[in-house]
Amino acid sequence: MTTPYDSTADTLKHSLRVGALMSPIIAELVDRSVKHDLSKTEPPELEIFNEFTPKLKGSTYGSEEYKGFLVAMGDALKHHYANNRHHPEHHRAGIRGMTLVDLIEMLADWKAATERRTDGDLAASLEIQRERFDIGDQLFVILCNTAEHFGWIPKVLCGAVGHAPNGERLVCNMENGHAGDEHWDGVMDCLEFKADAR
């Protein structure tokens, strides 16, 4: 009689292998977290960032004034981009030249930057960055999903308005982009939720 196959050992071996493959990624993320933007603390960047950081902080992100400040930063900003791969400008192919580690640091950088200004809003910033860096739909959703996952932006809900068979008004509170035509308000069975025409 043969012993039935038990997948536990193979699963544990696979789990350890995935962990081993993730370890250098985690190590690079930790390294980036303690070295982020340190080039700003030395010449040729320090003097220019001393001058322009307060100006940038006081301007609206993406405004003509903001863009003008970036142009005025000249070679110091070019040096910063050249020495920090979490900026799309670092890569010849822009955002398409980045790694997942670059993207994670970039997203955290964008979030931290919004916290430096009174009108900071990561969700709005992501929309501006989407156009600025020609971010495709799939990557944009992944960036938004990540920001939502960590509580950096509120979850975007579907918001479809419909009515129950008894005429009660319902609003779908499933996450935006859910599959299918069925909606759910968290109380009424989704099969009874009849969405109004949009």
ZANUZA-55151 format. One record per residue (C-alpha): residue number from 1; residue in one letter; x, y, z. Coordinates in nm, 2 decimals. Example, Ala and Ser with C-alpha at 12.3 -4.5 7.8 and 13.67 -1.06 7.14 Angstrom:
<pts>
<pt><n>1</n><res>a</res><xx>1.23</xx><yy>-0.45</yy><zz>0.78</zz></pt>
<pt><n>2</n><res>s</res><xx>1.37</xx><yy>-0.11</yy><zz>0.71</zz></pt>
</pts>
This chain:
<pts>
<pt><n>1</n><res>m</res><xx>0.00</xx><yy>0.00</yy><zz>0.00</zz></pt>
<pt><n>2</n><res>t</res><xx>0.14</xx><yy>0.34</yy><zz>-0.10</zz></pt>
<pt><n>3</n><res>t</res><xx>0.13</xx><yy>0.63</yy><zz>0.14</zz></pt>
<pt><n>4</n><res>p</res><xx>-0.09</xx><yy>0.92</yy><zz>0.02</zz></pt>
<pt><n>5</n><res>y</res><xx>0.10</xx><yy>1.22</yy><zz>-0.10</zz></pt>
<pt><n>6</n><res>d</res><xx>0.12</xx><yy>1.50</yy><zz>0.16</zz></pt>
<pt><n>7</n><res>s</res><xx>0.19</xx><yy>1.84</yy><zz>0.00</zz></pt>
<pt><n>8</n><res>t</res><xx>0.30</xx><yy>2.00</yy><zz>0.32</zz></pt>
<pt><n>9</n><res>a</res><xx>0.67</xx><yy>1.96</yy><zz>0.27</zz></pt>
<pt><n>10</n><res>d</res><xx>0.66</xx><yy>2.09</yy><zz>-0.09</zz></pt>
<pt><n>11</n><res>t</res><xx>0.45</xx><yy>2.38</yy><zz>0.02</zz></pt>
<pt><n>12</n><res>l</res><xx>0.69</xx><yy>2.47</yy><zz>0.31</zz></pt>
<pt><n>13</n><res>k</res><xx>0.99</xx><yy>2.44</yy><zz>0.07</zz></pt>
<pt><n>14</n><res>h</res><xx>0.82</xx><yy>2.67</yy><zz>-0.18</zz></pt>
<pt><n>15</n><res>s</res><xx>0.73</xx><yy>2.91</yy><zz>0.10</zz></pt>
<pt><n>16</n><res>l</res><xx>1.09</xx><yy>2.93</yy><zz>0.21</zz></pt>
<pt><n>17</n><res>r</res><xx>1.21</xx><yy>2.98</yy><zz>-0.15</zz></pt>
<pt><n>18</n><res>v</res><xx>0.97</xx><yy>3.27</yy><zz>-0.20</zz></pt>
<pt><n>19</n><res>g</res><xx>1.09</xx><yy>3.42</yy><zz>0.13</zz></pt>
<pt><n>20</n><res>a</res><xx>1.45</xx><yy>3.38</yy><zz>0.01</zz></pt>
<pt><n>21</n><res>l</res><xx>1.37</xx><yy>3.56</yy><zz>-0.32</zz></pt>
<pt><n>22</n><res>m</res><xx>1.18</xx><yy>3.84</yy><zz>-0.14</zz></pt>
<pt><n>23</n><res>s</res><xx>1.47</xx><yy>3.90</yy><zz>0.11</zz></pt>
<pt><n>24</n><res>p</res><xx>1.69</xx><yy>4.10</yy><zz>-0.13</zz></pt>
<pt><n>25</n><res>i</res><xx>1.39</xx><yy>4.31</yy><zz>-0.23</zz></pt>
<pt><n>26</n><res>i</res><xx>1.31</xx><yy>4.38</yy><zz>0.13</zz></pt>
<pt><n>27</n><res>a</res><xx>1.67</xx><yy>4.46</yy><zz>0.20</zz></pt>
<pt><n>28</n><res>e</res><xx>1.68</xx><yy>4.71</yy><zz>-0.09</zz></pt>
<pt><n>29</n><res>l</res><xx>1.36</xx><yy>4.87</yy><zz>0.04</zz></pt>
<pt><n>30</n><res>v</res><xx>1.51</xx><yy>4.91</yy><zz>0.38</zz></pt>
<pt><n>31</n><res>d</res><xx>1.83</xx><yy>5.05</yy><zz>0.24</zz></pt>
<pt><n>32</n><res>r</res><xx>1.63</xx><yy>5.30</yy><zz>0.03</zz></pt>
<pt><n>33</n><res>s</res><xx>1.41</xx><yy>5.40</yy><zz>0.33</zz></pt>
<pt><n>34</n><res>v</res><xx>1.72</xx><yy>5.52</yy><zz>0.53</zz></pt>
<pt><n>35</n><res>k</res><xx>1.90</xx><yy>5.68</yy><zz>0.23</zz></pt>
<pt><n>36</n><res>h</res><xx>1.61</xx><yy>5.85</yy><zz>0.06</zz></pt>
<pt><n>37</n><res>d</res><xx>1.70</xx><yy>6.19</yy><zz>-0.09</zz></pt>
<pt><n>38</n><res>l</res><xx>2.02</xx><yy>6.22</yy><zz>0.10</zz></pt>
<pt><n>39</n><res>s</res><xx>2.18</xx><yy>6.37</yy><zz>-0.21</zz></pt>
<pt><n>40</n><res>k</res><xx>1.98</xx><yy>6.69</yy><zz>-0.12</zz></pt>
<pt><n>41</n><res>t</res><xx>2.20</xx><yy>6.73</yy><zz>0.19</zz></pt>
<pt><n>42</n><res>e</res><xx>2.52</xx><yy>6.79</yy><zz>-0.01</zz></pt>
<pt><n>43</n><res>p</res><xx>2.64</xx><yy>7.01</yy><zz>-0.29</zz></pt>
<pt><n>44</n><res>p</res><xx>2.54</xx><yy>7.07</yy><zz>-0.57</zz></pt>
<pt><n>45</n><res>e</res><xx>2.19</xx><yy>7.01</yy><zz>-0.45</zz></pt>
<pt><n>46</n><res>l</res><xx>2.19</xx><yy>7.16</yy><zz>-0.09</zz></pt>
<pt><n>47</n><res>e</res><xx>2.21</xx><yy>7.53</yy><zz>-0.18</zz></pt>
<pt><n>48</n><res>i</res><xx>1.93</xx><yy>7.51</yy><zz>-0.44</zz></pt>
<pt><n>49</n><res>f</res><xx>1.71</xx><yy>7.30</yy><zz>-0.22</zz></pt>
<pt><n>50</n><res>n</res><xx>1.76</xx><yy>7.54</yy><zz>0.07</zz></pt>
<pt><n>51</n><res>e</res><xx>1.63</xx><yy>7.82</yy><zz>-0.16</zz></pt>
<pt><n>52</n><res>f</res><xx>1.35</xx><yy>7.64</yy><zz>-0.34</zz></pt>
<pt><n>53</n><res>t</res><xx>1.20</xx><yy>7.39</yy><zz>-0.08</zz></pt>
<pt><n>54</n><res>p</res><xx>1.01</xx><yy>7.67</yy><zz>0.10</zz></pt>
<pt><n>55</n><res>k</res><xx>0.89</xx><yy>7.81</yy><zz>-0.24</zz></pt>
<pt><n>56</n><res>l</res><xx>0.78</xx><yy>7.46</yy><zz>-0.36</zz></pt>
<pt><n>57</n><res>k</res><xx>0.60</xx><yy>7.40</yy><zz>-0.02</zz></pt>
<pt><n>58</n><res>g</res><xx>0.41</xx><yy>7.72</yy><zz>-0.06</zz></pt>
<pt><n>59</n><res>s</res><xx>0.30</xx><yy>7.66</yy><zz>-0.42</zz></pt>
<pt><n>60</n><res>t</res><xx>0.02</xx><yy>7.44</yy><zz>-0.55</zz></pt>
<pt><n>61</n><res>y</res><xx>0.15</xx><yy>7.11</yy><zz>-0.68</zz></pt>
<pt><n>62</n><res>g</res><xx>0.14</xx><yy>7.10</yy><zz>-1.06</zz></pt>
<pt><n>63</n><res>s</res><xx>0.06</xx><yy>7.47</yy><zz>-1.10</zz></pt>
<pt><n>64</n><res>e</res><xx>0.25</xx><yy>7.70</yy><zz>-1.34</zz></pt>
<pt><n>65</n><res>e</res><xx>0.43</xx><yy>7.85</yy><zz>-1.04</zz></pt>
<pt><n>66</n><res>y</res><xx>0.54</xx><yy>7.51</yy><zz>-0.92</zz></pt>
<pt><n>67</n><res>k</res><xx>0.66</xx><yy>7.41</yy><zz>-1.27</zz></pt>
<pt><n>68</n><res>g</res><xx>0.85</xx><yy>7.74</yy><zz>-1.29</zz></pt>
<pt><n>69</n><res>f</res><xx>1.03</xx><yy>7.67</yy><zz>-0.97</zz></pt>
<pt><n>70</n><res>l</res><xx>1.14</xx><yy>7.33</yy><zz>-1.10</zz></pt>
<pt><n>71</n><res>v</res><xx>1.29</xx><yy>7.49</yy><zz>-1.41</zz></pt>
<pt><n>72</n><res>a</res><xx>1.47</xx><yy>7.75</yy><zz>-1.20</zz></pt>
<pt><n>73</n><res>m</res><xx>1.63</xx><yy>7.47</yy><zz>-1.00</zz></pt>
<pt><n>74</n><res>g</res><xx>1.83</xx><yy>7.38</yy><zz>-1.31</zz></pt>
<pt><n>75</n><res>d</res><xx>2.14</xx><yy>7.16</yy><zz>-1.27</zz></pt>
<pt><n>76</n><res>a</res><xx>2.08</xx><yy>7.08</yy><zz>-0.91</zz></pt>
<pt><n>77</n><res>l</res><xx>1.74</xx><yy>6.92</yy><zz>-0.99</zz></pt>
<pt><n>78</n><res>k</res><xx>1.90</xx><yy>6.74</yy><zz>-1.29</zz></pt>
<pt><n>79</n><res>h</res><xx>2.17</xx><yy>6.61</yy><zz>-1.05</zz></pt>
<pt><n>80</n><res>h</res><xx>1.90</xx><yy>6.50</yy><zz>-0.80</zz></pt>
<pt><n>81</n><res>y</res><xx>1.72</xx><yy>6.30</yy><zz>-1.07</zz></pt>
<pt><n>82</n><res>a</res><xx>2.04</xx><yy>6.15</yy><zz>-1.20</zz></pt>
<pt><n>83</n><res>n</res><xx>2.13</xx><yy>6.02</yy><zz>-0.85</zz></pt>
<pt><n>84</n><res>n</res><xx>1.79</xx><yy>5.90</yy><zz>-0.73</zz></pt>
<pt><n>85</n><res>r</res><xx>1.62</xx><yy>5.62</yy><zz>-0.93</zz></pt>
<pt><n>86</n><res>h</res><xx>1.28</xx><yy>5.66</yy><zz>-0.76</zz></pt>
<pt><n>87</n><res>h</res><xx>1.22</xx><yy>5.95</yy><zz>-1.00</zz></pt>
<pt><n>88</n><res>p</res><xx>1.08</xx><yy>5.87</yy><zz>-1.34</zz></pt>
<pt><n>89</n><res>e</res><xx>1.32</xx><yy>6.14</yy><zz>-1.48</zz></pt>
<pt><n>90</n><res>h</res><xx>1.61</xx><yy>5.92</yy><zz>-1.38</zz></pt>
<pt><n>91</n><res>h</res><xx>1.53</xx><yy>5.66</yy><zz>-1.64</zz></pt>
<pt><n>92</n><res>r</res><xx>1.57</xx><yy>5.70</yy><zz>-2.02</zz></pt>
<pt><n>93</n><res>a</res><xx>1.23</xx><yy>5.52</yy><zz>-2.06</zz></pt>
<pt><n>94</n><res>g</res><xx>1.07</xx><yy>5.73</yy><zz>-1.78</zz></pt>
<pt><n>95</n><res>i</res><xx>0.83</xx><yy>5.54</yy><zz>-1.55</zz></pt>
<pt><n>96</n><res>r</res><xx>0.85</xx><yy>5.23</yy><zz>-1.79</zz></pt>
<pt><n>97</n><res>g</res><xx>1.22</xx><yy>5.20</yy><zz>-1.69</zz></pt>
<pt><n>98</n><res>m</res><xx>1.15</xx><yy>5.16</yy><zz>-1.32</zz></pt>
<pt><n>99</n><res>t</res><xx>1.15</xx><yy>4.86</yy><zz>-1.10</zz></pt>
<pt><n>100</n><res>l</res><xx>0.89</xx><yy>4.77</yy><zz>-0.84</zz></pt>
<pt><n>101</n><res>v</res><xx>1.13</xx><yy>4.89</yy><zz>-0.57</zz></pt>
<pt><n>102</n><res>d</res><xx>1.16</xx><yy>5.22</yy><zz>-0.75</zz></pt>
<pt><n>103</n><res>l</res><xx>0.78</xx><yy>5.25</yy><zz>-0.78</zz></pt>
<pt><n>104</n><res>i</res><xx>0.73</xx><yy>5.18</yy><zz>-0.41</zz></pt>
<pt><n>105</n><res>e</res><xx>0.99</xx><yy>5.44</yy><zz>-0.31</zz></pt>
<pt><n>106</n><res>m</res><xx>0.83</xx><yy>5.68</yy><zz>-0.56</zz></pt>
<pt><n>107</n><res>l</res><xx>0.48</xx><yy>5.64</yy><zz>-0.42</zz></pt>
<pt><n>108</n><res>a</res><xx>0.60</xx><yy>5.68</yy><zz>-0.06</zz></pt>
<pt><n>109</n><res>d</res><xx>0.79</xx><yy>6.00</yy><zz>-0.18</zz></pt>
<pt><n>110</n><res>w</res><xx>0.47</xx><yy>6.13</yy><zz>-0.34</zz></pt>
<pt><n>111</n><res>k</res><xx>0.28</xx><yy>6.06</yy><zz>-0.02</zz></pt>
<pt><n>112</n><res>a</res><xx>0.54</xx><yy>6.23</yy><zz>0.20</zz></pt>
<pt><n>113</n><res>a</res><xx>0.55</xx><yy>6.53</yy><zz>-0.04</zz></pt>
<pt><n>114</n><res>t</res><xx>0.17</xx><yy>6.58</yy><zz>0.00</zz></pt>
<pt><n>115</n><res>e</res><xx>0.22</xx><yy>6.60</yy><zz>0.38</zz></pt>
<pt><n>116</n><res>r</res><xx>0.45</xx><yy>6.90</yy><zz>0.34</zz></pt>
<pt><n>117</n><res>r</res><xx>0.18</xx><yy>7.13</yy><zz>0.20</zz></pt>
<pt><n>118</n><res>t</res><xx>-0.15</xx><yy>7.25</yy><zz>0.34</zz></pt>
<pt><n>119</n><res>d</res><xx>-0.33</xx><yy>7.16</yy><zz>0.02</zz></pt>
<pt><n>120</n><res>g</res><xx>-0.16</xx><yy>6.82</yy><zz>-0.02</zz></pt>
<pt><n>121</n><res>d</res><xx>-0.38</xx><yy>6.54</yy><zz>-0.15</zz></pt>
<pt><n>122</n><res>l</res><xx>-0.22</xx><yy>6.22</yy><zz>-0.28</zz></pt>
<pt><n>123</n><res>a</res><xx>-0.53</xx><yy>6.12</yy><zz>-0.48</zz></pt>
<pt><n>124</n><res>a</res><xx>-0.52</xx><yy>6.45</yy><zz>-0.67</zz></pt>
<pt><n>125</n><res>s</res><xx>-0.14</xx><yy>6.42</yy><zz>-0.70</zz></pt>
<pt><n>126</n><res>l</res><xx>-0.17</xx><yy>6.08</yy><zz>-0.85</zz></pt>
<pt><n>127</n><res>e</res><xx>-0.40</xx><yy>6.22</yy><zz>-1.12</zz></pt>
<pt><n>128</n><res>i</res><xx>-0.15</xx><yy>6.49</yy><zz>-1.20</zz></pt>
<pt><n>129</n><res>q</res><xx>0.14</xx><yy>6.24</yy><zz>-1.20</zz></pt>
<pt><n>130</n><res>r</res><xx>-0.07</xx><yy>6.01</yy><zz>-1.43</zz></pt>
<pt><n>131</n><res>e</res><xx>-0.07</xx><yy>6.28</yy><zz>-1.70</zz></pt>
<pt><n>132</n><res>r</res><xx>0.28</xx><yy>6.41</yy><zz>-1.63</zz></pt>
<pt><n>133</n><res>f</res><xx>0.45</xx><yy>6.07</yy><zz>-1.66</zz></pt>
<pt><n>134</n><res>d</res><xx>0.21</xx><yy>5.90</yy><zz>-1.90</zz></pt>
<pt><n>135</n><res>i</res><xx>0.12</xx><yy>5.64</yy><zz>-1.65</zz></pt>
<pt><n>136</n><res>g</res><xx>-0.09</xx><yy>5.36</yy><zz>-1.81</zz></pt>
<pt><n>137</n><res>d</res><xx>-0.43</xx><yy>5.26</yy><zz>-1.67</zz></pt>
<pt><n>138</n><res>q</res><xx>-0.31</xx><yy>4.93</yy><zz>-1.52</zz></pt>
<pt><n>139</n><res>l</res><xx>-0.01</xx><yy>5.08</yy><zz>-1.33</zz></pt>
<pt><n>140</n><res>f</res><xx>-0.22</xx><yy>5.37</yy><zz>-1.22</zz></pt>
<pt><n>141</n><res>v</res><xx>-0.48</xx><yy>5.14</yy><zz>-1.06</zz></pt>
<pt><n>142</n><res>i</res><xx>-0.19</xx><yy>4.94</yy><zz>-0.89</zz></pt>
<pt><n>143</n><res>l</res><xx>-0.05</xx><yy>5.27</yy><zz>-0.75</zz></pt>
<pt><n>144</n><res>c</res><xx>-0.40</xx><yy>5.37</yy><zz>-0.62</zz></pt>
<pt><n>145</n><res>n</res><xx>-0.46</xx><yy>5.02</yy><zz>-0.48</zz></pt>
<pt><n>146</n><res>t</res><xx>-0.13</xx><yy>5.04</yy><zz>-0.29</zz></pt>
<pt><n>147</n><res>a</res><xx>-0.21</xx><yy>5.38</yy><zz>-0.16</zz></pt>
<pt><n>148</n><res>e</res><xx>-0.56</xx><yy>5.27</yy><zz>-0.05</zz></pt>
<pt><n>149</n><res>h</res><xx>-0.41</xx><yy>4.95</yy><zz>0.11</zz></pt>
<pt><n>150</n><res>f</res><xx>-0.19</xx><yy>5.16</yy><zz>0.33</zz></pt>
<pt><n>151</n><res>g</res><xx>-0.45</xx><yy>5.42</yy><zz>0.41</zz></pt>
<pt><n>152</n><res>w</res><xx>-0.28</xx><yy>5.70</yy><zz>0.22</zz></pt>
<pt><n>153</n><res>i</res><xx>-0.59</xx><yy>5.77</yy><zz>0.02</zz></pt>
<pt><n>154</n><res>p</res><xx>-0.95</xx><yy>5.69</yy><zz>0.09</zz></pt>
<pt><n>155</n><res>k</res><xx>-1.10</xx><yy>5.39</yy><zz>-0.09</zz></pt>
<pt><n>156</n><res>v</res><xx>-1.29</xx><yy>5.49</yy><zz>-0.40</zz></pt>
<pt><n>157</n><res>l</res><xx>-1.64</xx><yy>5.34</yy><zz>-0.40</zz></pt>
<pt><n>158</n><res>c</res><xx>-1.85</xx><yy>5.25</yy><zz>-0.70</zz></pt>
<pt><n>159</n><res>g</res><xx>-2.13</xx><yy>5.49</yy><zz>-0.62</zz></pt>
<pt><n>160</n><res>a</res><xx>-2.38</xx><yy>5.35</yy><zz>-0.86</zz></pt>
<pt><n>161</n><res>v</res><xx>-2.73</xx><yy>5.46</yy><zz>-0.76</zz></pt>
<pt><n>162</n><res>g</res><xx>-3.01</xx><yy>5.21</yy><zz>-0.78</zz></pt>
<pt><n>163</n><res>h</res><xx>-3.33</xx><yy>5.11</yy><zz>-0.62</zz></pt>
<pt><n>164</n><res>a</res><xx>-3.46</xx><yy>4.81</yy><zz>-0.44</zz></pt>
<pt><n>165</n><res>p</res><xx>-3.78</xx><yy>4.64</yy><zz>-0.55</zz></pt>
<pt><n>166</n><res>n</res><xx>-3.96</xx><yy>4.83</yy><zz>-0.28</zz></pt>
<pt><n>167</n><res>g</res><xx>-3.84</xx><yy>5.16</yy><zz>-0.43</zz></pt>
<pt><n>168</n><res>e</res><xx>-3.58</xx><yy>5.23</yy><zz>-0.16</zz></pt>
<pt><n>169</n><res>r</res><xx>-3.28</xx><yy>5.43</yy><zz>-0.30</zz></pt>
<pt><n>170</n><res>l</res><xx>-2.95</xx><yy>5.24</yy><zz>-0.28</zz></pt>
<pt><n>171</n><res>v</res><xx>-2.59</xx><yy>5.35</yy><zz>-0.34</zz></pt>
<pt><n>172</n><res>c</res><xx>-2.33</xx><yy>5.08</yy><zz>-0.43</zz></pt>
<pt><n>173</n><res>n</res><xx>-2.05</xx><yy>5.08</yy><zz>-0.17</zz></pt>
<pt><n>174</n><res>m</res><xx>-1.83</xx><yy>4.82</yy><zz>-0.34</zz></pt>
<pt><n>175</n><res>e</res><xx>-1.49</xx><yy>4.93</yy><zz>-0.45</zz></pt>
<pt><n>176</n><res>n</res><xx>-1.48</xx><yy>5.11</yy><zz>-0.78</zz></pt>
<pt><n>177</n><res>g</res><xx>-1.40</xx><yy>4.89</yy><zz>-1.07</zz></pt>
<pt><n>178</n><res>h</res><xx>-1.57</xx><yy>4.58</yy><zz>-0.93</zz></pt>
<pt><n>179</n><res>a</res><xx>-1.64</xx><yy>4.31</yy><zz>-1.18</zz></pt>
<pt><n>180</n><res>g</res><xx>-1.98</xx><yy>4.26</yy><zz>-1.33</zz></pt>
<pt><n>181</n><res>d</res><xx>-2.30</xx><yy>4.46</yy><zz>-1.33</zz></pt>
<pt><n>182</n><res>e</res><xx>-2.41</xx><yy>4.36</yy><zz>-0.98</zz></pt>
<pt><n>183</n><res>h</res><xx>-2.40</xx><yy>4.62</yy><zz>-0.71</zz></pt>
<pt><n>184</n><res>w</res><xx>-2.41</xx><yy>4.60</yy><zz>-0.34</zz></pt>
<pt><n>185</n><res>d</res><xx>-2.50</xx><yy>4.86</yy><zz>-0.07</zz></pt>
<pt><n>186</n><res>g</res><xx>-2.39</xx><yy>4.64</yy><zz>0.22</zz></pt>
<pt><n>187</n><res>v</res><xx>-2.75</xx><yy>4.58</yy><zz>0.34</zz></pt>
<pt><n>188</n><res>m</res><xx>-2.97</xx><yy>4.49</yy><zz>0.04</zz></pt>
<pt><n>189</n><res>d</res><xx>-2.89</xx><yy>4.17</yy><zz>-0.14</zz></pt>
<pt><n>190</n><res>c</res><xx>-2.70</xx><yy>4.26</yy><zz>-0.46</zz></pt>
<pt><n>191</n><res>l</res><xx>-2.94</xx><yy>4.06</yy><zz>-0.67</zz></pt>
<pt><n>192</n><res>e</res><xx>-3.22</xx><yy>4.30</yy><zz>-0.56</zz></pt>
<pt><n>193</n><res>f</res><xx>-3.01</xx><yy>4.61</yy><zz>-0.64</zz></pt>
<pt><n>194</n><res>k</res><xx>-3.13</xx><yy>4.75</yy><zz>-0.97</zz></pt>
<pt><n>195</n><res>a</res><xx>-2.89</xx><yy>5.01</yy><zz>-1.09</zz></pt>
<pt><n>196</n><res>d</res><xx>-3.03</xx><yy>5.32</yy><zz>-1.25</zz></pt>
<pt><n>197</n><res>a</res><xx>-2.92</xx><yy>5.41</yy><zz>-1.60</zz></pt>
<pt><n>198</n><res>r</res><xx>-2.62</xx><yy>5.64</yy><zz>-1.59</zz></pt>
</pts>
